[in-house]
Protein backbone atom coordinates (compact mmCIF):
# COMPACT_ATOMS: atom_id res chain seq x y z
CA UNK A 1 0.00 0.00 0.00
CA UNK A 2 2.83 2.37 0.84
CA UNK A 3 4.62 1.64 -2.44
CA UNK A 4 1.51 2.29 -4.52
CA UNK A 5 0.02 5.25 -2.66
CA UNK A 6 3.06 6.65 -0.90
CA UNK A 7 3.40 6.55 2.87
CA UNK A 8 1.44 9.74 3.59
CA UNK A 9 -1.50 8.86 1.34
CA UNK A 10 -1.55 5.25 2.59
CA UNK A 11 -1.67 6.45 6.19
CA UNK A 12 -4.41 8.96 5.32
CA UNK A 13 -6.41 6.29 3.51
CA UNK A 14 -6.30 3.97 6.50
CA UNK A 15 -7.16 6.81 8.88
CA UNK A 16 -10.05 7.99 6.70
CA UNK A 17 -12.08 4.97 7.79
CA UNK A 18 -11.42 5.34 11.52
CA UNK A 19 -14.36 7.62 12.22
CA UNK A 20 -16.94 5.44 10.48
CA UNK A 21 -15.41 1.93 10.60
CA UNK A 22 -11.82 1.17 11.46
CA UNK A 23 -12.66 -2.47 10.75
CA UNK A 24 -13.37 -1.56 7.12
CA UNK A 25 -10.05 0.26 6.89
CA UNK A 26 -8.30 -2.85 8.17
CA UNK A 27 -10.26 -4.96 5.68
CA UNK A 28 -9.13 -2.74 2.78
CA UNK A 29 -5.51 -3.13 3.84
CA UNK A 30 -5.66 -6.88 4.45
CA UNK A 31 -7.98 -8.06 1.67
CA UNK A 32 -6.86 -5.62 -0.97
CA UNK A 33 -3.27 -4.76 -0.42
CA UNK A 34 -2.01 -7.81 1.50
CA UNK A 35 -4.01 -10.64 -0.05
CA UNK A 36 -4.60 -9.49 -3.64
CA UNK A 37 -1.76 -7.06 -4.34
CA UNK A 38 0.65 -9.39 -2.57
CA UNK A 39 0.03 -12.21 -5.04
CA UNK A 40 2.61 -13.14 -7.62
CA UNK A 41 1.87 -13.46 -11.31
CA UNK A 42 1.51 -9.85 -12.40
CA UNK A 43 3.41 -6.71 -11.46
CA UNK A 44 2.16 -3.79 -9.40
CA UNK A 45 2.21 -1.69 -12.57
CA UNK A 46 -0.02 -4.21 -14.32
CA UNK A 47 -2.36 -4.25 -11.32
CA UNK A 48 -2.59 -0.46 -11.40
CA UNK A 49 -3.32 -0.55 -15.14
CA UNK A 50 -6.17 -2.97 -14.42
CA UNK A 51 -7.45 -0.71 -11.63
CA UNK A 52 -7.46 2.32 -13.94
CA UNK A 53 -9.29 0.33 -16.63
CA UNK A 54 -11.93 -1.09 -14.27
CA UNK A 55 -12.56 2.17 -12.43
CA UNK A 56 -12.90 3.95 -15.77
CA UNK A 57 -15.34 1.31 -17.02
CA UNK A 58 -17.60 1.27 -13.96
CA UNK A 59 -17.70 5.04 -13.51
CA UNK A 60 -18.86 6.73 -10.33
CA UNK A 61 -15.58 6.10 -8.52
CA UNK A 62 -13.75 9.30 -9.33
CA UNK A 63 -11.85 9.57 -6.05
CA UNK A 64 -10.65 5.99 -6.32
CA UNK A 65 -9.71 6.50 -9.97
CA UNK A 66 -7.59 9.53 -9.08
CA UNK A 67 -5.95 7.54 -6.29
CA UNK A 68 -5.10 4.68 -8.63
CA UNK A 69 -3.84 6.99 -11.39
CA UNK A 70 -1.46 8.40 -8.79
CA UNK A 71 -0.60 4.86 -7.78
CA UNK A 72 0.06 3.94 -11.40
CA UNK A 73 2.53 6.80 -11.65
CA UNK A 74 4.14 5.73 -8.36
CA UNK A 75 4.82 2.21 -9.63
CA UNK A 76 6.27 3.32 -12.94
CA UNK A 77 3.47 3.65 -15.47
CA UNK A 78 3.91 6.61 -17.76
CA UNK A 79 1.22 9.19 -18.43
CA UNK A 80 1.03 7.81 -21.99
CA UNK A 81 0.36 4.28 -20.69
CA UNK A 82 -2.37 5.60 -18.39
CA UNK A 83 -4.00 7.63 -21.16
CA UNK A 84 -3.81 4.68 -23.57
CA UNK A 85 -5.43 2.43 -20.94
CA UNK A 86 -8.31 4.87 -20.63
CA UNK A 87 -8.50 5.27 -24.42
CA UNK A 88 -8.77 1.50 -24.82
CA UNK A 89 -11.62 1.32 -22.30
CA UNK A 90 -13.63 3.78 -24.41
CA UNK A 91 -14.09 1.07 -27.01
CA UNK A 92 -15.78 -1.26 -24.54
CA UNK A 93 -17.29 0.95 -21.84
CA UNK A 94 -18.14 4.06 -23.84
CA UNK A 95 -16.85 7.49 -24.56
CA UNK A 96 -18.52 9.33 -21.65
CA UNK A 97 -16.72 7.16 -19.09
CA UNK A 98 -13.41 7.60 -20.91
CA UNK A 99 -13.87 11.37 -21.16
CA UNK A 100 -14.51 11.61 -17.42
CA UNK A 101 -11.47 9.44 -16.71
CA UNK A 102 -9.28 11.55 -18.99
CA UNK A 103 -10.34 14.69 -17.13
CA UNK A 104 -9.40 13.02 -13.86
CA UNK A 105 -6.06 11.94 -15.34
CA UNK A 106 -5.45 15.50 -16.52
CA UNK A 107 -6.06 16.79 -12.98
CA UNK A 108 -3.76 14.17 -11.47
CA UNK A 109 -1.03 14.91 -14.03
CA UNK A 110 -1.41 18.65 -13.39
CA UNK A 111 -1.13 18.15 -9.62
CA UNK A 112 1.95 15.99 -10.18
CA UNK A 113 3.37 18.74 -12.42
CA UNK A 114 3.49 16.38 -15.40
CA UNK A 115 1.37 18.66 -17.58
Backbone as JSON Lines, residues from 0, in Angstrom:
{"i":0,"aa":"X","n":[0.83,-1.19,0.0],"ca":[0.0,0.0,0.0],"c":[0.88,1.25,0.0]}
{"i":1,"aa":"X","n":[1.93,1.21,0.8],"ca":[2.83,2.37,0.84],"c":[3.51,2.59,-0.5]}
{"i":2,"aa":"X","n":[3.92,1.51,-1.16],"ca":[4.62,1.64,-2.44],"c":[3.7,2.22,-3.52]}
{"i":3,"aa":"X","n":[2.45,1.83,-3.5],"ca":[1.51,2.29,-4.52],"c":[1.04,3.71,-4.22]}
{"i":4,"aa":"X","n":[0.63,3.96,-3.0],"ca":[0.02,5.25,-2.66],"c":[1.02,6.26,-2.11]}
{"i":5,"aa":"X","n":[2.16,5.79,-1.65],"ca":[3.06,6.65,-0.9],"c":[2.68,6.57,0.57]}
{"i":6,"aa":"X","n":[3.66,6.74,1.44],"ca":[3.4,6.55,2.87],"c":[2.34,7.49,3.42]}
{"i":7,"aa":"X","n":[2.4,8.77,3.05],"ca":[1.44,9.74,3.59],"c":[0.02,9.43,3.14]}
{"i":8,"aa":"X","n":[-0.16,9.15,1.86],"ca":[-1.5,8.86,1.34],"c":[-2.01,7.53,1.88]}
{"i":9,"aa":"X","n":[-1.14,6.54,2.03],"ca":[-1.55,5.25,2.59],"c":[-2.04,5.43,4.02]}
{"i":10,"aa":"X","n":[-1.28,6.18,4.81],"ca":[-1.67,6.45,6.19],"c":[-3.0,7.2,6.23]}
{"i":11,"aa":"X","n":[-3.16,8.19,5.36],"ca":[-4.41,8.96,5.32],"c":[-5.58,8.1,4.89]}
{"i":12,"aa":"X","n":[-5.34,7.18,3.97],"ca":[-6.41,6.29,3.51],"c":[-6.87,5.4,4.65]}
{"i":13,"aa":"X","n":[-5.93,4.81,5.36],"ca":[-6.3,3.97,6.5],"c":[-7.04,4.79,7.56]}
{"i":14,"aa":"X","n":[-6.55,5.96,7.86],"ca":[-7.16,6.81,8.88],"c":[-8.53,7.32,8.48]}
{"i":15,"aa":"X","n":[-8.77,7.44,7.17],"ca":[-10.05,7.99,6.7],"c":[-11.24,7.11,7.1]}
{"i":16,"aa":"X","n":[-10.99,5.86,7.39],"ca":[-12.08,4.97,7.79],"c":[-12.29,4.93,9.29]}
{"i":17,"aa":"X","n":[-11.36,5.47,10.07],"ca":[-11.42,5.34,11.52],"c":[-12.71,5.88,12.12]}
{"i":18,"aa":"X","n":[-13.17,6.99,11.63],"ca":[-14.36,7.62,12.22],"c":[-15.62,6.79,11.98]}
{"i":19,"aa":"X","n":[-15.72,6.17,10.81],"ca":[-16.94,5.44,10.48],"c":[-16.79,3.94,10.73]}
{"i":20,"aa":"X","n":[-15.61,3.36,10.4],"ca":[-15.41,1.93,10.6],"c":[-13.93,1.58,10.43]}
{"i":21,"aa":"X","n":[-13.23,1.55,11.53],"ca":[-11.82,1.17,11.46],"c":[-11.67,-0.27,10.98]}
{"i":22,"aa":"X","n":[-12.69,-1.09,11.25],"ca":[-12.66,-2.47,10.75],"c":[-12.62,-2.5,9.22]}
{"i":23,"aa":"X","n":[-13.37,-1.6,8.58],"ca":[-13.37,-1.56,7.12],"c":[-12.0,-1.13,6.61]}
{"i":24,"aa":"X","n":[-11.39,-0.16,7.26],"ca":[-10.05,0.26,6.89],"c":[-9.06,-0.89,6.97]}
{"i":25,"aa":"X","n":[-9.16,-1.67,8.02],"ca":[-8.3,-2.85,8.17],"c":[-8.59,-3.88,7.08]}
{"i":26,"aa":"X","n":[-9.86,-4.04,6.75],"ca":[-10.26,-4.96,5.68],"c":[-9.65,-4.54,4.34]}
{"i":27,"aa":"X","n":[-9.7,-3.24,4.03],"ca":[-9.13,-2.74,2.78],"c":[-7.64,-3.07,2.71]}
{"i":28,"aa":"X","n":[-6.95,-2.86,3.81],"ca":[-5.51,-3.13,3.84],"c":[-5.25,-4.63,3.68]}
{"i":29,"aa":"X","n":[-5.94,-5.44,4.46],"ca":[-5.66,-6.88,4.45],"c":[-6.15,-7.57,3.18]}
{"i":30,"aa":"X","n":[-7.41,-7.36,2.83],"ca":[-7.98,-8.06,1.67],"c":[-7.4,-7.52,0.37]}
{"i":31,"aa":"X","n":[-7.34,-6.21,0.27],"ca":[-6.86,-5.62,-0.97],"c":[-5.36,-5.65,-1.1]}
{"i":32,"aa":"X","n":[-4.7,-4.96,-0.23],"ca":[-3.27,-4.76,-0.42],"c":[-2.43,-5.96,0.03]}
{"i":33,"aa":"X","n":[-2.81,-6.66,1.06],"ca":[-2.01,-7.81,1.5],"c":[-2.35,-9.05,0.66]}
{"i":34,"aa":"X","n":[-3.62,-9.4,0.61],"ca":[-4.01,-10.64,-0.05],"c":[-3.95,-10.57,-1.58]}
{"i":35,"aa":"X","n":[-4.52,-9.55,-2.17],"ca":[-4.6,-9.49,-3.64],"c":[-3.33,-8.88,-4.23]}
{"i":36,"aa":"X","n":[-2.96,-7.7,-3.79],"ca":[-1.76,-7.06,-4.34],"c":[-0.5,-7.85,-4.03]}
{"i":37,"aa":"X","n":[-0.51,-8.62,-2.97],"ca":[0.65,-9.39,-2.57],"c":[0.85,-10.67,-3.38]}
{"i":38,"aa":"X","n":[-0.09,-11.0,-4.23],"ca":[0.03,-12.21,-5.04],"c":[1.08,-12.04,-6.12]}
{"i":39,"aa":"X","n":[1.66,-13.15,-6.5],"ca":[2.61,-13.14,-7.62],"c":[1.83,-13.37,-8.91]}
{"i":40,"aa":"X","n":[2.49,-13.17,-10.02],"ca":[1.87,-13.46,-11.31],"c":[1.79,-12.26,-12.22]}
{"i":41,"aa":"X","n":[1.48,-11.1,-11.65],"ca":[1.51,-9.85,-12.4],"c":[2.16,-8.78,-11.53]}
{"i":42,"aa":"X","n":[2.68,-7.76,-12.18],"ca":[3.41,-6.71,-11.46],"c":[2.44,-5.7,-10.85]}
{"i":43,"aa":"X","n":[2.97,-4.89,-9.95],"ca":[2.16,-3.79,-9.4],"c":[1.72,-2.83,-10.5]}
{"i":44,"aa":"X","n":[2.58,-2.57,-11.46],"ca":[2.21,-1.69,-12.57],"c":[1.06,-2.29,-13.36]}
{"i":45,"aa":"X","n":[1.09,-3.58,-13.61],"ca":[-0.02,-4.21,-14.32],"c":[-1.3,-4.16,-13.49]}
{"i":46,"aa":"X","n":[-1.18,-4.35,-12.19],"ca":[-2.36,-4.25,-11.32],"c":[-2.95,-2.85,-11.36]}
{"i":47,"aa":"X","n":[-2.08,-1.84,-11.35],"ca":[-2.59,-0.46,-11.4],"c":[-3.25,-0.17,-12.75]}
{"i":48,"aa":"X","n":[-2.7,-0.73,-13.83],"ca":[-3.32,-0.55,-15.14],"c":[-4.72,-1.17,-15.14]}
{"i":49,"aa":"X","n":[-4.86,-2.34,-14.54],"ca":[-6.17,-2.97,-14.42],"c":[-7.1,-2.1,-13.6]}
{"i":50,"aa":"X","n":[-6.61,-1.57,-12.48],"ca":[-7.45,-0.71,-11.63],"c":[-7.95,0.5,-12.41]}
{"i":51,"aa":"X","n":[-7.06,1.15,-13.15],"ca":[-7.46,2.32,-13.94],"c":[-8.52,1.91,-14.96]}
{"i":52,"aa":"X","n":[-8.33,0.78,-15.62],"ca":[-9.29,0.33,-16.63],"c":[-10.65,0.03,-15.99]}
{"i":53,"aa":"X","n":[-10.66,-0.71,-14.9],"ca":[-11.93,-1.09,-14.27],"c":[-12.65,0.12,-13.69]}
{"i":54,"aa":"X","n":[-11.92,0.99,-13.01],"ca":[-12.56,2.17,-12.43],"c":[-13.09,3.11,-13.51]}
{"i":55,"aa":"X","n":[-12.39,3.18,-14.63],"ca":[-12.9,3.95,-15.77],"c":[-14.19,3.32,-16.27]}
{"i":56,"aa":"X","n":[-14.19,2.01,-16.45],"ca":[-15.34,1.31,-17.02],"c":[-16.58,1.4,-16.13]}
{"i":57,"aa":"X","n":[-16.41,1.27,-14.82],"ca":[-17.6,1.27,-13.96],"c":[-18.13,2.68,-13.71]}
{"i":58,"aa":"X","n":[-17.27,3.68,-13.78],"ca":[-17.7,5.04,-13.51],"c":[-18.15,5.22,-12.07]}
{"i":59,"aa":"X","n":[-18.35,6.45,-11.67],"ca":[-18.86,6.73,-10.33],"c":[-17.87,6.53,-9.21]}
{"i":60,"aa":"X","n":[-16.6,6.33,-9.54],"ca":[-15.58,6.1,-8.52],"c":[-14.41,7.04,-8.77]}
{"i":61,"aa":"X","n":[-14.75,8.32,-8.93],"ca":[-13.75,9.3,-9.33],"c":[-12.6,9.44,-8.34]}
{"i":62,"aa":"X","n":[-12.92,9.44,-7.06],"ca":[-11.85,9.57,-6.05],"c":[-10.9,8.38,-6.1]}
{"i":63,"aa":"X","n":[-11.48,7.18,-6.24],"ca":[-10.65,5.99,-6.32],"c":[-9.84,5.98,-7.6]}
{"i":64,"aa":"X","n":[-10.44,6.44,-8.71],"ca":[-9.71,6.5,-9.97],"c":[-8.51,7.44,-9.85]}
{"i":65,"aa":"X","n":[-8.71,8.6,-9.27],"ca":[-7.59,9.53,-9.08],"c":[-6.51,8.89,-8.21]}
{"i":66,"aa":"X","n":[-6.91,8.21,-7.16],"ca":[-5.95,7.54,-6.29],"c":[-5.14,6.51,-7.06]}
{"i":67,"aa":"X","n":[-5.8,5.74,-7.91],"ca":[-5.1,4.68,-8.63],"c":[-4.32,5.22,-9.83]}
{"i":68,"aa":"X","n":[-4.7,6.35,-10.37],"ca":[-3.84,6.99,-11.39],"c":[-2.55,7.45,-10.73]}
{"i":69,"aa":"X","n":[-2.67,8.05,-9.56],"ca":[-1.46,8.4,-8.79],"c":[-0.64,7.16,-8.48]}
{"i":70,"aa":"X","n":[-1.3,6.1,-8.07],"ca":[-0.6,4.86,-7.78],"c":[0.1,4.29,-9.0]}
{"i":71,"aa":"X","n":[-0.55,4.41,-10.15],"ca":[0.06,3.94,-11.4],"c":[1.35,4.7,-11.69]}
{"i":72,"aa":"X","n":[1.32,6.0,-11.48],"ca":[2.53,6.8,-11.65],"c":[3.6,6.36,-10.65]}
{"i":73,"aa":"X","n":[3.2,6.11,-9.42],"ca":[4.14,5.73,-8.36],"c":[4.85,4.41,-8.64]}
{"i":74,"aa":"X","n":[4.19,3.51,-9.36],"ca":[4.82,2.21,-9.63],"c":[5.41,2.13,-11.03]}
{"i":75,"aa":"X","n":[5.51,3.28,-11.7],"ca":[6.27,3.32,-12.94],"c":[5.52,3.42,-14.25]}
{"i":76,"aa":"X","n":[4.19,3.44,-14.21],"ca":[3.47,3.65,-15.47],"c":[3.68,5.09,-15.92]}
{"i":77,"aa":"X","n":[3.75,5.27,-17.2],"ca":[3.91,6.61,-17.76],"c":[2.54,7.24,-17.98]}
{"i":78,"aa":"X","n":[2.49,8.56,-18.08],"ca":[1.22,9.19,-18.43],"c":[0.65,8.64,-19.75]}
{"i":79,"aa":"X","n":[1.5,8.36,-20.72],"ca":[1.03,7.81,-21.99],"c":[0.37,6.45,-21.78]}
{"i":80,"aa":"X","n":[0.96,5.6,-20.95],"ca":[0.36,4.28,-20.69],"c":[-0.98,4.42,-20.0]}
{"i":81,"aa":"X","n":[-1.1,5.37,-19.09],"ca":[-2.37,5.6,-18.39],"c":[-3.42,6.11,-19.36]}
{"i":82,"aa":"X","n":[-3.06,7.08,-20.18],"ca":[-4.0,7.63,-21.16],"c":[-4.42,6.54,-22.16]}
{"i":83,"aa":"X","n":[-3.48,5.74,-22.62],"ca":[-3.81,4.68,-23.57],"c":[-4.71,3.62,-22.94]}
{"i":84,"aa":"X","n":[-4.54,3.36,-21.65],"ca":[-5.43,2.43,-20.94],"c":[-6.85,2.97,-20.96]}
{"i":85,"aa":"X","n":[-6.99,4.24,-20.64],"ca":[-8.31,4.87,-20.63],"c":[-8.89,4.89,-22.05]}
{"i":86,"aa":"X","n":[-8.08,5.23,-23.02],"ca":[-8.5,5.27,-24.42],"c":[-9.04,3.89,-24.83]}
{"i":87,"aa":"X","n":[-8.34,2.85,-24.47],"ca":[-8.77,1.5,-24.82],"c":[-10.12,1.17,-24.21]}
{"i":88,"aa":"X","n":[-10.35,1.6,-22.98],"ca":[-11.62,1.32,-22.3],"c":[-12.8,1.98,-23.03]}
{"i":89,"aa":"X","n":[-12.55,3.09,-23.68],"ca":[-13.63,3.78,-24.41],"c":[-14.31,2.86,-25.41]}
{"i":90,"aa":"X","n":[-13.55,2.0,-26.02],"ca":[-14.09,1.07,-27.01],"c":[-15.12,0.13,-26.4]}
{"i":91,"aa":"X","n":[-14.91,-0.26,-25.17],"ca":[-15.78,-1.26,-24.54],"c":[-16.78,-0.67,-23.55]}
{"i":92,"aa":"X","n":[-16.42,0.4,-22.89],"ca":[-17.29,0.95,-21.84],"c":[-17.95,2.26,-22.24]}
{"i":93,"aa":"X","n":[-17.51,2.85,-23.35],"ca":[-18.14,4.06,-23.84],"c":[-17.31,5.31,-23.65]}
{"i":94,"aa":"X","n":[-17.59,6.23,-24.54],"ca":[-16.85,7.49,-24.56],"c":[-17.09,8.36,-23.34]}
{"i":95,"aa":"X","n":[-18.32,8.47,-22.83],"ca":[-18.52,9.33,-21.65],"c":[-17.67,8.92,-20.46]}
{"i":96,"aa":"X","n":[-17.54,7.63,-20.21],"ca":[-16.72,7.16,-19.09],"c":[-15.25,7.49,-19.34]}
{"i":97,"aa":"X","n":[-14.81,7.31,-20.58],"ca":[-13.41,7.6,-20.91],"c":[-13.13,9.09,-20.8]}
{"i":98,"aa":"X","n":[-14.06,9.92,-21.26],"ca":[-13.87,11.37,-21.16],"c":[-13.73,11.78,-19.71]}
{"i":99,"aa":"X","n":[-14.6,11.28,-18.86],"ca":[-14.51,11.61,-17.42],"c":[-13.18,11.15,-16.84]}
{"i":100,"aa":"X","n":[-12.74,9.96,-17.21],"ca":[-11.47,9.44,-16.71],"c":[-10.3,10.27,-17.22]}
{"i":101,"aa":"X","n":[-10.35,10.71,-18.46],"ca":[-9.28,11.55,-18.99],"c":[-9.2,12.89,-18.27]}
{"i":102,"aa":"X","n":[-10.34,13.44,-17.9],"ca":[-10.34,14.69,-17.13],"c":[-9.69,14.46,-15.77]}
{"i":103,"aa":"X","n":[-10.01,13.34,-15.15],"ca":[-9.4,13.02,-13.86],"c":[-7.9,12.83,-14.02]}
{"i":104,"aa":"X","n":[-7.49,12.12,-15.07],"ca":[-6.06,11.94,-15.34],"c":[-5.38,13.28,-15.55]}
{"i":105,"aa":"X","n":[-6.03,14.16,-16.29],"ca":[-5.45,15.5,-16.52],"c":[-5.23,16.21,-15.19]}
{"i":106,"aa":"X","n":[-6.2,16.14,-14.29],"ca":[-6.06,16.79,-12.98],"c":[-4.93,16.17,-12.17]}
{"i":107,"aa":"X","n":[-4.83,14.84,-12.19],"ca":[-3.76,14.17,-11.47],"c":[-2.4,14.55,-12.05]}
{"i":108,"aa":"X","n":[-2.29,14.56,-13.38],"ca":[-1.03,14.91,-14.03],"c":[-0.66,16.37,-13.73]}
{"i":109,"aa":"X","n":[-1.66,17.24,-13.7],"ca":[-1.41,18.65,-13.39],"c":[-0.9,18.79,-11.96]}
{"i":110,"aa":"X","n":[-1.57,18.1,-11.02],"ca":[-1.13,18.15,-9.62],"c":[0.28,17.59,-9.44]}
{"i":111,"aa":"X","n":[0.62,16.59,-10.26],"ca":[1.95,15.99,-10.18],"c":[2.98,16.76,-11.01]}
{"i":112,"aa":"X","n":[2.52,17.87,-11.58],"ca":[3.37,18.74,-12.42],"c":[3.93,17.99,-13.62]}
{"i":113,"aa":"X","n":[3.1,17.1,-14.18],"ca":[3.49,16.38,-15.4],"c":[3.0,17.14,-16.62]}
{"i":114,"aa":"X","n":[1.9,17.85,-16.48],"ca":[1.37,18.66,-17.58],"c":[1.76,20.11,-17.38]}
